[in-house]
Amino acid sequence: MSKLMSTREVSKFLNVNEKMVYTLVSEKGLPASKITGKWLFPQHLVEQWVETHTLNFPKQTSDAAAYKGLLVVAGSNDLLLDRLISIFNTLDSQHLAVFGNLGSMGGLRALRRGLCQIAGSHLLQEDENEYNFAYASSELEDMPAMVNFCRREQGLIVPKGNPKKITKVADLGRPGLRIVNRQLGTGTRLLLDRELTKAGIKGERLDGYVNEVQRHLDVGLEVLAGRADVGPGIRPVAAMLNLGFLPLRWERFDLMVAKDRFFDEAVQRFLGLLHDARFHRMVTDGLEGYDLSMTGKMVFPPKPVADKPIVKEAV
């Protein structure tokens, strides 16, 4: 476990008075746990929180992702995206695709700094209708091209049979429940925190709220092993592990590409696979919780960034 800081230590770390620390906890989501009446702050979560709220990062002068033959995809974790990367590496001997599991916000930051060519994101906006546009506009100097990867079903993963009889987010506040969580900066964590706020629940008061894992699959494995009663995640993981699932919403998962990298050969080959029958069969042959009706469609800008079309089939 990382170092736990006191309220006084956090006030010095953030250069604010102690009263402001309590305000940041209640109004701005500063990560904290209350143990025997005393507030404690995991240092690594406080540092992540500061980075999440940082604006105006300096623009990188070098294009770190422009390695010949290497395609770097970063951002949100997804089972289907892992499989798409595997297909790409199997079919294309001229390029190698690698994935950085950084969460949606981490993918945006990597794109801004030139550390990847493609960033995967599913960040729900305040209006709860759109995804990613406002975050990309805030984080990036220039809006990227956005191509839809999929729609997928987000919710709560529970043991098979739902023995704790959890039916809604408000039930997470019941005593005796232990949750597992995703890390700050992920779209899944953002959704959970938003739903907890709606239910009038302070996340830091939940047993297991600070127990963060890196992947949707890890959430499912924690529930399967009995180390957690519930965790936020996607239906495909619950179905794969034969666990229960309580749906919250269908979300749009997009792939964002800097416009000056959009027509790179590796990027176009990768996007071309979104139309490939082998990719679509992964869903039709048994991966529950995905909808590919928008897959491969440009969601921003509304029209292609140039006269060249997206590649329809992988070469």
ZATIZA-519747 format. One line per 2 residues: number of its first residue (from 1); for each residue x, y, z of C-alpha. Coordinates in nm, 2 decimals. Example, Ala and Ser with C-alpha at 12.3 -4.5 7.8 and 13.67 -1.06 7.14 Angstrom:
<pts>
1 = 1.23,-0.45,0.78; 1.37,-0.11,0.71
</pts>
This chain:
<pts>
1 = 0.00,0.00,0.00; 0.12,0.35,-0.08
3 = 0.19,0.60,0.20; -0.11,0.74,0.38
5 = -0.10,1.11,0.44; -0.28,1.31,0.71
7 = -0.50,1.61,0.64; -0.21,1.83,0.75
9 = 0.04,1.66,0.51; -0.21,1.69,0.22
11 = -0.26,2.06,0.29; 0.12,2.11,0.27
13 = 0.14,1.89,-0.04; -0.13,2.09,-0.22
15 = -0.03,2.42,-0.06; -0.38,2.49,0.07
17 = -0.51,2.53,0.43; -0.66,2.23,0.61
19 = -1.02,2.35,0.57; -0.98,2.36,0.20
21 = -0.87,2.00,0.20; -1.22,1.90,0.34
23 = -1.38,2.11,0.07; -1.18,1.93,-0.20
25 = -1.29,1.60,-0.06; -1.66,1.68,-0.05
27 = -1.69,1.89,-0.37; -1.40,1.80,-0.60
29 = -1.36,1.42,-0.53; -1.02,1.43,-0.36
31 = -0.96,1.06,-0.28; -0.98,1.00,0.10
33 = -1.07,0.73,0.35; -1.22,0.80,0.70
35 = -1.08,0.55,0.95; -1.19,0.57,1.32
37 = -1.29,0.93,1.26; -0.97,1.04,1.10
39 = -0.92,1.13,0.73; -0.64,0.95,0.55
41 = -0.52,1.01,0.20; -0.33,0.75,-0.02
43 = -0.05,0.95,-0.16; -0.05,0.79,-0.51
45 = -0.43,0.86,-0.54; -0.37,1.23,-0.45
47 = -0.10,1.25,-0.71; -0.33,1.09,-0.97
49 = -0.61,1.33,-0.87; -0.37,1.63,-0.92
51 = -0.27,1.50,-1.27; -0.63,1.44,-1.37
53 = -0.72,1.80,-1.29; -0.41,1.95,-1.46
55 = -0.47,2.19,-1.75; -0.24,2.33,-2.02
57 = 0.03,2.06,-2.03; 0.33,2.18,-2.24
59 = 0.32,2.05,-2.59; 0.58,1.80,-2.68
61 = 0.83,1.91,-2.95; 0.92,1.55,-3.06
63 = 0.69,1.29,-3.22; 0.77,1.01,-2.98
65 = 0.52,0.77,-3.14; 0.66,0.79,-3.50
67 = 0.87,0.48,-3.47; 0.89,0.30,-3.81
69 = 0.66,0.00,-3.80; 0.53,0.05,-3.45
71 = 0.16,0.14,-3.38; 0.10,0.25,-3.02
73 = -0.26,0.23,-2.90; -0.32,0.37,-2.55
75 = -0.62,0.44,-2.32; -0.91,0.24,-2.21
77 = -0.89,-0.13,-2.15; -1.13,-0.36,-2.35
79 = -1.15,-0.73,-2.43; -1.25,-0.67,-2.79
81 = -0.97,-0.41,-2.84; -0.72,-0.67,-2.72
83 = -0.85,-0.91,-2.98; -0.84,-0.65,-3.26
85 = -0.47,-0.58,-3.18; -0.40,-0.96,-3.19
87 = -0.57,-0.98,-3.54; -0.36,-0.68,-3.66
89 = -0.04,-0.84,-3.54; -0.13,-1.17,-3.70
91 = -0.22,-1.02,-4.04; 0.03,-0.74,-4.08
93 = 0.39,-0.84,-4.08; 0.51,-0.49,-4.16
95 = 0.38,-0.33,-3.84; 0.36,-0.41,-3.47
97 = 0.07,-0.28,-3.25; 0.12,-0.25,-2.88
99 = -0.13,-0.13,-2.61; -0.07,0.10,-2.31
101 = -0.34,0.04,-2.05; -0.37,0.40,-1.92
103 = -0.74,0.45,-1.88; -0.94,0.70,-2.10
105 = -0.78,1.01,-1.95; -0.44,0.86,-1.97
107 = -0.49,0.78,-2.34; -0.58,1.14,-2.40
109 = -0.27,1.26,-2.23; -0.05,1.02,-2.42
111 = -0.21,1.14,-2.75; -0.14,1.50,-2.65
113 = 0.22,1.42,-2.57; 0.28,1.23,-2.90
115 = 0.33,0.90,-2.72; 0.07,0.71,-2.92
117 = -0.11,0.73,-3.25; -0.45,0.60,-3.13
119 = -0.62,0.66,-2.80; -0.93,0.47,-2.68
121 = -1.18,0.65,-2.47; -1.53,0.63,-2.33
123 = -1.56,0.94,-2.11; -1.92,1.03,-2.04
125 = -1.98,1.41,-2.06; -2.18,1.61,-1.80
127 = -2.49,1.61,-2.02; -2.48,1.22,-2.00
129 = -2.56,1.21,-2.37; -2.23,1.25,-2.55
131 = -1.89,1.10,-2.50; -1.53,1.22,-2.53
133 = -1.58,1.55,-2.73; -1.56,1.79,-2.43
135 = -1.27,1.60,-2.28; -1.07,1.60,-2.60
137 = -1.14,1.97,-2.65; -1.01,2.04,-2.30
139 = -0.71,1.82,-2.31; -0.59,1.86,-2.67
141 = -0.48,2.17,-2.86; -0.65,2.04,-3.17
143 = -0.95,1.81,-3.19; -0.85,1.46,-3.31
145 = -1.04,1.25,-3.56; -1.27,1.01,-3.38
147 = -1.38,0.68,-3.52; -1.62,0.46,-3.32
149 = -1.48,0.13,-3.20; -1.80,-0.01,-3.05
151 = -2.08,0.04,-2.81; -2.07,-0.17,-2.50
153 = -2.28,-0.22,-2.18; -2.14,-0.09,-1.85
155 = -2.28,-0.19,-1.52; -2.20,-0.37,-1.19
157 = -2.04,-0.72,-1.19; -2.17,-0.95,-0.91
159 = -2.13,-1.32,-0.83; -2.35,-1.56,-1.01
161 = -2.70,-1.56,-0.86; -2.64,-1.22,-0.70
163 = -2.64,-1.36,-0.35; -2.62,-1.01,-0.19
165 = -2.94,-0.91,-0.38; -2.78,-0.59,-0.52
167 = -3.03,-0.43,-0.76; -2.91,-0.07,-0.79
169 = -2.61,0.16,-0.71; -2.77,0.28,-0.39
171 = -2.74,-0.08,-0.25; -2.36,-0.03,-0.25
173 = -2.41,0.18,0.06; -2.55,-0.12,0.26
175 = -2.32,-0.24,0.54; -2.14,-0.57,0.49
177 = -2.07,-0.52,0.12; -1.71,-0.50,-0.02
179 = -1.64,-0.35,-0.36; -1.35,-0.35,-0.60
181 = -1.28,-0.04,-0.80; -1.11,0.08,-1.12
183 = -0.84,0.35,-1.11; -0.88,0.72,-1.14
185 = -0.88,0.84,-1.50; -1.08,0.55,-1.63
187 = -1.42,0.61,-1.79; -1.56,0.32,-1.57
189 = -1.44,0.50,-1.25; -1.59,0.82,-1.37
191 = -1.93,0.65,-1.43; -1.93,0.48,-1.09
193 = -1.84,0.80,-0.91; -2.12,0.99,-1.09
195 = -2.38,0.72,-1.01; -2.26,0.71,-0.64
197 = -2.31,1.09,-0.62; -2.66,1.06,-0.76
199 = -2.74,0.80,-0.50; -2.60,1.02,-0.22
201 = -2.31,0.79,-0.14; -1.96,0.90,-0.06
203 = -1.73,0.65,-0.23; -1.45,0.68,0.02
205 = -1.69,0.54,0.29; -1.74,0.21,0.10
207 = -1.54,-0.09,0.20; -1.29,-0.17,-0.08
209 = -1.34,0.16,-0.27; -0.96,0.22,-0.26
211 = -0.89,-0.13,-0.39; -0.82,-0.04,-0.75
213 = -0.74,-0.28,-1.03; -0.61,-0.21,-1.38
215 = -0.85,-0.41,-1.61; -1.22,-0.50,-1.64
217 = -1.11,-0.86,-1.63; -0.94,-0.80,-1.29
219 = -1.27,-0.67,-1.15; -1.44,-0.99,-1.26
221 = -1.16,-1.21,-1.12; -1.19,-1.03,-0.78
223 = -1.56,-1.10,-0.77; -1.52,-1.46,-0.89
225 = -1.26,-1.52,-0.62; -1.49,-1.39,-0.35
227 = -1.26,-1.10,-0.26; -1.53,-0.85,-0.36
229 = -1.91,-0.86,-0.37; -1.94,-0.62,-0.66
231 = -1.74,-0.40,-0.89; -1.79,-0.17,-1.19
233 = -1.73,-0.33,-1.53; -1.86,-0.44,-1.86
235 = -2.11,-0.72,-1.95; -1.86,-0.91,-2.17
237 = -1.64,-0.98,-1.87; -1.93,-1.10,-1.66
239 = -2.05,-1.32,-1.94; -1.71,-1.47,-2.00
241 = -1.66,-1.56,-1.63; -2.02,-1.67,-1.58
243 = -2.09,-1.39,-1.33; -2.40,-1.18,-1.27
245 = -2.44,-0.84,-1.42; -2.65,-0.53,-1.34
247 = -2.67,-0.30,-1.64; -2.62,0.08,-1.59
249 = -2.60,0.21,-1.95; -2.47,0.15,-2.30
251 = -2.17,0.36,-2.38; -1.98,0.48,-2.69
253 = -1.62,0.37,-2.71; -1.42,0.58,-2.96
255 = -1.07,0.56,-3.11; -0.91,0.91,-3.13
257 = -0.63,0.98,-3.38; -0.43,1.30,-3.42
259 = -0.52,1.44,-3.76; -0.16,1.46,-3.87
261 = -0.13,1.08,-3.80; -0.47,0.98,-3.94
263 = -0.35,0.87,-4.28; -0.04,0.69,-4.16
265 = -0.03,0.34,-4.31; -0.03,0.16,-3.98
267 = -0.33,0.37,-3.85; -0.53,0.31,-4.17
269 = -0.46,-0.06,-4.17; -0.57,-0.08,-3.81
271 = -0.89,0.12,-3.87; -0.96,-0.09,-4.18
273 = -0.99,-0.40,-3.96; -1.30,-0.25,-3.80
275 = -1.48,-0.35,-4.12; -1.32,-0.70,-4.14
277 = -1.55,-1.00,-4.11; -1.31,-1.17,-3.88
279 = -1.34,-0.89,-3.63; -1.72,-0.88,-3.64
281 = -1.74,-1.26,-3.60; -1.58,-1.22,-3.25
283 = -1.90,-1.05,-3.14; -2.15,-1.26,-3.33
285 = -1.98,-1.58,-3.22; -2.05,-1.52,-2.85
287 = -1.90,-1.20,-2.70; -2.21,-1.05,-2.52
289 = -2.25,-0.69,-2.43; -2.12,-0.53,-2.75
291 = -2.30,-0.35,-3.03; -2.10,-0.29,-3.36
293 = -2.37,-0.09,-3.54; -2.15,0.22,-3.53
295 = -1.82,0.05,-3.56; -1.58,0.22,-3.81
297 = -1.80,0.53,-3.85; -1.64,0.87,-3.81
299 = -1.80,1.05,-3.52; -1.58,1.36,-3.53
301 = -1.54,1.55,-3.75; -1.88,1.46,-3.91
303 = -1.71,1.43,-4.25; -1.37,1.27,-4.33
305 = -1.07,1.48,-4.25; -0.97,1.47,-4.62
307 = -1.09,1.34,-4.95; -0.92,1.00,-4.88
309 = -1.17,0.74,-4.73; -1.09,0.52,-4.44
311 = -0.95,0.19,-4.56; -1.24,-0.06,-4.58
313 = -1.04,-0.38,-4.57; -0.70,-0.47,-4.43
315 = -0.43,-0.53,-4.69
</pts>
